[in-house]
Amino acid sequence: MTVRYFLLGVVLLGAWWTAGLFFGEVVVEVVRVPDGGRMPRAVIDETDTVHLVYFEGVMSGGELLYVSRAPGDSEWTEPTWVNSEPRSVVGVGPIDGGQLTLDANARLHIVWFQTNPTRVFYTRSTDDRHGFEPQRTLWFEEDGSFEASPTVTTDNKGNVFVFWHAGGAEDADRAVHMMMSHDGGNNFGVVRRVSKDGEGACGCCNMAAFADSAGTVYVSYRGAGENIRRGQRLLTSSDAGHTLADESIHGWQIGACPVTTTTLSEGPSGVRVAWETAGQVYFAPIDRLDNVVSPEGEIRFRRKNPVVAVNTKGDTLLAWGDGPGLRAGGTLHWQLFDVNGQPIQDRGDEVTVPSGSAPTAVVREDDSFLLLF
C-alpha cells in the first residue's frame, strides 16, 4: 500500500518553527522549542493543553523555563521560571536539564539537579497553577558523583516518586535511589536504594520513570555491571514503590558510558519503552521485552536519544537524533509504527537538533503527535 504524505507548512514565528505532516491519517506536528531552548520535556493534560519545560543558559548552570499551549493556539504562553534559585540547573545535555510529570489534579511536579555540591531539586506548581513553589532540596551529596537528571512520576493514588542514580567513584558501584511522597509532594520519606546489587548504573545516561493507568511504576535506566554490562534495565513496582523488580531490557557490552537517554509511554495495550543499543534505537512493550522494534533504513550515523509516544489507536511514534559525538543532537528523524510494530510510512526527517539536546513528544486528543525539539 502506498502511503501519501503532505507537507502542510513551515512557519517561522519569532523564535519557534513548526511543520505539520500527515502520514496517511496520522499527523505528526514538528515544533521548535521557544527561545532556542534545549532538553525539552512535555506532558499533555485532559484539556489537551501541552505543558513544556526546557533549559536555557550555559552548561555549568542555567534556568528551567515553563510554557504551555492550549488547543487551537499557535503560540506558547510567556515563559515562567521553574527554579527559584538562579543558575541552579545543569545544562551539559542531553541527559540532564529537568524532568516533569502531571498528576491527577493537573498539578505539575518537576525535578532537576546541580553539581558542586550535588543537590537534587524538586518543585511543583502552586495551588492556583499559576506558578511554582520555591525549589526544595531532596538530596545532598558532597563528592559530586552525580551526572544525569533525576526523574519523577506520580501514580493514581497521589504518590510522587523521585528516582536518581548515584554513589561510588565507579559506575559499577552506583545504584538507583528513590524518595517518595504519599501526600502529593508535601512531604518526602527517606532515601532508598532500589536497584539490584551488582548491576551498577551508567553515570552519564539519564533515566525515565512512568506510572501507568493502573498505578504500576516503571523506571528505565542503564546499568553498568563490572563497568562493561551497560545494557538498558527496567525497574517495576506494582505496590506503590514498596518493592521493585529489576530486569534486563537489552544487553550492551561497552567499557565506557555512551551518554544516552530513554523514555516510556502508555498506549491501549500497555506501556512501551525506548532506548539505544550500539547506535540503533529501539522500543518494546514492557510486558514483551523480547518483542523489539527498530527503525528501518541505512544507519549512516549513530542513532540516539529516542523518544516514544503511543496514541489510543496503538500507533507508535519513535523519534531520535542521527549524528556523531556524545553531545551532538544530530538530525531529527522519526518513524510511525502500527499496533503490531510494523512501519506505516517512510521515515521523516527535518532539521538539526541543537547540540546537547534531544526531542520529546506528546499525543493529542485527536491521536495526532506533537514532536518538540
C-alpha positions as CSV (number, residue, x, y, z in Angstrom):
1,M,0.0,0.0,0.0
2,T,1.3,3.4,-0.9
3,V,1.0,5.9,1.9
4,R,0.8,9.6,0.9
5,Y,2.1,12.4,3.0
6,F,1.8,16.1,2.6
7,L,4.0,19.0,3.9
8,L,1.5,21.4,5.3
9,G,3.8,24.2,6.0
10,V,7.0,25.6,7.5
11,V,6.4,28.7,9.6
12,L,9.0,30.9,11.3
13,L,7.3,32.9,14.0
14,G,9.9,34.7,16.2
15,A,11.9,32.0,17.9
16,W,9.9,28.9,17.1
17,W,9.5,26.8,14.0
18,T,6.7,24.3,13.2
19,A,5.8,21.9,10.5
20,G,2.7,19.7,10.2
21,L,3.0,16.4,8.5
22,F,0.2,14.0,7.5
23,F,1.2,10.3,7.2
24,G,-2.0,8.7,6.0
25,E,-4.4,9.6,8.7
26,V,-1.7,10.1,11.4
27,V,-0.5,13.6,11.9
28,V,3.0,14.5,13.2
29,E,3.5,18.2,14.0
30,V,7.1,19.2,14.5
31,V,7.8,22.2,16.7
32,R,11.0,24.0,17.7
33,V,11.2,24.8,21.4
34,P,10.8,28.5,22.2
35,D,13.7,30.9,22.7
36,G,16.3,28.5,21.4
37,G,15.8,26.2,24.4
38,R,17.3,22.8,24.9
39,M,16.4,19.5,26.5
40,P,12.6,19.8,26.3
41,R,10.2,17.7,28.4
42,A,6.5,17.8,27.8
43,V,3.2,16.4,29.1
44,I,-0.4,17.0,28.0
45,D,-3.4,17.3,30.2
46,E,-7.1,16.3,29.9
47,T,-8.0,19.6,28.2
48,D,-5.4,18.9,25.5
49,T,-3.1,21.7,26.8
50,V,0.6,21.0,26.3
51,H,2.9,21.8,29.3
52,L,6.6,22.2,28.3
53,V,9.8,22.8,30.3
54,Y,13.1,23.4,28.7
55,F,16.7,24.6,29.6
56,E,18.2,27.9,28.9
57,G,21.7,29.0,29.8
58,V,25.3,27.7,29.9
59,M,26.4,24.2,30.6
60,S,27.6,24.8,34.1
61,G,24.3,26.4,35.2
62,G,21.1,27.8,33.8
63,E,17.3,28.0,34.2
64,L,14.3,25.8,33.6
65,L,11.6,27.7,31.8
66,Y,7.9,26.6,31.6
67,V,5.4,27.4,28.8
68,S,2.1,25.9,27.8
69,R,0.0,25.8,24.6
70,A,-3.8,25.4,24.7
71,P,-5.6,23.6,21.8
72,G,-6.1,25.9,18.9
73,D,-3.4,28.3,20.0
74,S,-0.5,28.9,17.6
75,E,1.8,30.4,20.2
76,W,3.2,29.5,23.6
77,T,2.5,31.4,26.8
78,E,5.1,33.7,28.2
79,P,7.9,31.7,29.8
80,T,7.8,31.3,33.6
81,W,10.9,30.3,35.7
82,V,10.7,26.9,37.3
83,N,13.8,27.2,39.5
84,S,13.7,29.8,42.2
85,E,17.5,29.7,42.7
86,P,19.2,31.3,39.7
87,R,21.6,29.2,37.6
88,S,20.8,26.0,39.6
89,V,20.2,23.7,36.7
90,V,22.9,21.7,35.0
91,G,22.8,22.1,31.2
92,V,25.5,20.0,29.7
93,G,22.9,17.8,27.9
94,P,21.3,15.8,26.7
95,I,21.0,13.7,29.8
96,D,20.3,16.5,32.4
97,G,18.0,19.5,32.4
98,G,14.7,18.9,34.1
99,Q,12.0,16.2,34.1
100,L,8.3,16.6,34.8
101,T,5.1,14.8,35.4
102,L,1.4,15.8,35.7
103,D,-0.8,14.3,38.5
104,A,-4.5,13.6,38.5
105,N,-5.2,17.1,39.9
106,A,-3.5,18.8,37.0
107,R,-0.5,19.7,39.2
108,L,3.0,19.6,37.7
109,H,5.9,18.1,39.5
110,I,9.4,18.8,38.3
111,V,12.9,17.6,39.3
112,W,16.5,18.6,38.3
113,F,19.9,18.7,39.8
114,Q,23.0,20.9,40.4
115,T,26.6,19.8,41.0
116,N,29.5,21.0,43.2
117,P,28.0,20.1,45.6
118,T,25.3,17.8,44.2
119,R,21.7,18.6,45.0
120,V,18.5,17.0,43.7
121,F,15.8,19.7,43.5
122,Y,12.0,19.4,43.4
123,T,9.2,21.8,42.9
124,R,5.5,21.6,42.0
125,S,3.0,24.1,40.6
126,T,1.3,26.3,43.1
127,D,-2.3,25.7,44.3
128,D,-3.6,28.1,41.7
129,R,-1.4,26.5,39.0
130,H,-0.1,30.0,38.0
131,G,3.5,29.5,39.1
132,F,5.8,27.2,41.0
133,E,6.7,26.8,44.7
134,P,10.2,27.6,45.8
135,Q,12.5,24.8,44.9
136,R,13.4,22.2,47.6
137,T,16.5,20.1,48.1
138,L,15.5,16.5,48.3
139,W,19.0,15.0,48.5
140,F,22.5,16.4,49.0
141,E,25.9,14.9,48.2
142,E,29.4,16.3,48.7
143,D,31.5,14.2,46.4
144,G,29.7,15.2,43.2
145,S,29.3,11.7,41.6
146,F,26.0,12.8,40.1
147,E,26.0,13.4,36.4
148,A,22.4,12.9,35.0
149,S,19.0,14.2,35.6
150,P,16.7,12.7,38.3
151,T,13.2,11.6,37.1
152,V,9.7,11.9,38.6
153,T,6.3,10.3,38.2
154,T,3.0,10.2,40.1
155,D,0.5,7.4,40.4
156,N,-3.3,7.4,40.6
157,K,-3.2,7.4,44.4
158,G,-1.4,10.7,44.8
159,N,2.0,9.3,45.4
160,V,5.0,11.1,44.0
161,F,8.1,9.1,43.1
162,V,11.6,10.6,42.5
163,F,14.5,8.5,41.2
164,W,18.1,9.1,40.5
165,H,21.4,7.1,40.3
166,A,24.5,8.0,42.3
167,G,27.1,6.6,44.7
168,G,30.7,5.4,44.2
169,A,33.6,6.5,42.1
170,E,33.0,3.7,39.6
171,D,29.7,3.3,37.7
172,A,29.6,-0.4,38.8
173,D,29.2,0.8,42.4
174,R,26.4,3.2,41.6
175,A,22.7,2.4,42.1
176,V,19.2,3.8,41.6
177,H,17.8,5.6,44.6
178,M,14.2,6.6,45.3
179,M,12.3,9.0,47.5
180,M,8.6,9.1,47.6
181,S,5.8,11.3,48.9
182,H,2.4,9.9,50.0
183,D,0.7,13.3,50.1
184,G,1.2,14.8,46.7
185,G,4.6,16.3,47.3
186,N,4.0,17.9,50.7
187,N,6.5,15.6,52.4
188,F,9.0,13.1,51.2
189,G,10.3,10.0,53.0
190,V,13.8,8.6,53.4
191,V,16.1,7.8,50.5
192,R,16.1,4.1,49.5
193,R,18.5,2.2,47.2
194,V,16.2,0.2,44.9
195,S,18.2,-1.3,42.0
196,K,19.8,-4.8,42.1
197,D,23.2,-5.2,43.7
198,G,26.0,-5.7,41.2
199,E,24.2,-4.1,38.2
200,G,25.5,-0.6,38.8
201,A,24.2,2.5,36.9
202,C,25.7,4.2,34.0
203,G,26.7,7.7,35.3
204,C,26.1,9.8,32.2
205,C,22.9,8.1,31.0
206,N,19.6,9.5,32.0
207,M,16.6,7.5,33.3
208,A,12.9,7.8,32.9
209,A,10.0,7.0,35.3
210,F,6.4,6.4,34.4
211,A,3.3,5.3,36.3
212,D,0.6,3.7,34.2
213,S,-3.1,4.0,34.5
214,A,-3.2,1.0,36.8
215,G,-0.7,2.6,39.2
216,T,2.3,0.4,38.3
217,V,5.5,2.3,38.4
218,Y,8.3,1.7,35.8
219,V,11.8,3.1,35.7
220,S,14.1,2.6,32.7
221,Y,17.8,3.0,33.4
222,R,21.2,1.9,32.0
223,G,23.2,-0.5,34.1
224,A,27.0,-0.7,34.5
225,G,27.7,-4.1,35.9
226,E,31.5,-4.6,36.2
227,N,31.7,-1.3,34.3
228,I,31.0,-3.1,31.0
229,R,27.5,-4.6,31.2
230,R,25.8,-1.3,30.2
231,G,22.5,-2.6,28.8
232,Q,19.2,-1.0,29.4
233,R,17.3,-2.2,32.5
234,L,13.8,-1.9,33.9
235,L,12.6,-1.4,37.5
236,T,8.9,-2.3,38.1
237,S,6.7,-1.8,41.2
238,S,3.1,-2.8,41.4
239,D,2.8,-2.0,45.2
240,A,3.3,1.8,45.2
241,G,7.1,1.6,45.5
242,H,7.4,-0.8,48.4
243,T,9.2,-3.4,46.3
244,L,10.8,-3.1,42.8
245,A,11.7,-5.8,40.5
246,D,14.9,-5.2,38.3
247,E,15.3,-6.9,34.9
248,S,17.3,-6.5,31.7
249,I,15.7,-4.8,28.7
250,H,18.5,-5.2,26.2
251,G,22.2,-6.0,26.7
252,W,25.2,-3.9,25.6
253,Q,28.8,-4.7,26.4
254,I,30.7,-1.4,26.3
255,G,33.6,-0.2,28.5
256,A,32.5,3.4,28.6
257,C,29.4,5.5,29.3
258,P,27.6,6.1,25.9
259,V,25.6,9.1,27.2
260,T,22.1,8.0,26.2
261,T,18.5,8.8,27.0
262,T,15.4,6.7,27.4
263,T,11.6,7.3,27.5
264,L,8.3,5.5,28.3
265,S,4.8,6.0,27.0
266,E,1.4,4.2,27.6
267,G,-1.0,3.1,24.9
268,P,-4.1,0.9,24.7
269,S,-2.0,-2.3,25.0
270,G,0.2,-1.1,27.8
271,V,3.5,0.8,28.3
272,R,6.3,0.9,25.8
273,V,9.9,1.8,26.5
274,A,12.5,3.3,24.1
275,W,16.3,3.1,24.4
276,E,19.6,2.9,22.4
277,T,21.9,0.0,22.0
278,A,25.1,0.3,20.0
279,G,24.0,3.1,17.7
280,Q,20.5,1.8,17.0
281,V,17.3,2.9,18.7
282,Y,14.5,0.5,19.8
283,F,11.2,0.3,21.5
284,A,9.3,-2.7,23.1
285,P,6.2,-3.3,25.2
286,I,7.3,-3.7,28.8
287,D,5.4,-7.0,29.1
288,R,7.2,-8.4,26.0
289,L,10.7,-7.0,26.1
290,D,11.7,-9.6,23.6
291,N,9.4,-8.1,21.0
292,V,11.9,-5.4,20.0
293,V,11.2,-2.9,17.2
294,S,13.7,-0.6,15.5
295,P,13.6,1.8,12.5
296,E,14.3,0.7,9.0
297,G,16.8,2.2,6.7
298,E,20.6,2.6,6.5
299,I,22.3,3.8,9.6
300,R,24.7,6.5,8.4
301,F,25.4,7.9,11.9
302,R,24.7,6.8,15.4
303,R,21.0,6.8,16.3
304,K,20.5,8.0,19.8
305,N,18.2,9.8,22.3
306,P,15.0,8.0,21.3
307,V,11.5,9.3,22.4
308,V,8.4,7.0,22.2
309,A,4.8,8.1,22.2
310,V,1.7,5.9,21.7
311,N,-1.8,7.1,20.8
312,T,-5.2,5.5,21.6
313,K,-5.2,3.5,18.3
314,G,-1.9,1.9,19.2
315,D,0.1,3.9,16.6
316,T,3.6,4.4,17.9
317,L,5.9,7.4,17.1
318,L,9.6,6.8,17.6
319,A,11.8,9.8,17.1
320,W,15.6,10.2,17.6
321,G,18.7,12.1,16.6
322,D,21.1,10.8,14.0
323,G,24.7,12.1,14.5
324,P,28.2,11.6,15.7
325,G,29.5,12.8,19.1
326,L,28.2,12.4,22.6
327,R,26.6,15.9,22.8
328,A,25.7,16.4,19.2
329,G,21.9,16.5,18.8
330,G,22.1,15.1,15.3
331,T,19.4,15.3,12.6
332,L,15.9,14.7,13.9
333,H,14.2,11.6,12.4
334,W,11.0,9.8,13.2
335,Q,9.0,6.8,12.1
336,L,5.4,5.7,12.8
337,F,4.5,2.1,13.6
338,D,1.2,0.3,13.8
339,V,-0.1,-1.6,16.8
340,N,1.9,-4.7,15.7
341,G,5.1,-2.8,15.4
342,Q,5.1,-2.6,11.6
343,P,6.2,0.7,10.0
344,I,3.3,2.6,8.4
345,Q,5.2,5.3,6.5
346,D,8.6,6.3,5.2
347,R,10.9,7.8,7.8
348,G,10.5,11.5,8.4
349,D,13.4,13.8,8.9
350,E,13.7,17.6,9.4
351,V,16.2,20.0,10.9
352,T,19.2,19.6,13.2
353,V,18.6,19.0,16.9
354,P,20.6,21.6,19.0
355,S,23.8,20.3,20.5
356,G,23.3,18.9,23.9
357,S,19.6,18.3,23.3
358,A,17.1,15.6,22.5
359,P,13.4,15.5,21.3
360,T,10.3,15.0,23.3
361,A,6.7,14.1,22.2
362,V,3.1,14.0,23.4
363,V,-0.1,12.6,22.0
364,R,-3.1,15.0,21.5
365,E,-6.8,14.3,22.0
366,D,-7.3,13.6,18.2
367,D,-4.5,11.0,18.3
368,S,-2.0,13.2,16.4
369,F,1.5,13.6,17.7
370,L,3.4,16.7,18.7
371,L,7.1,16.3,18.4
372,L,9.3,19.0,20.0
373,F,13.0,19.5,19.6
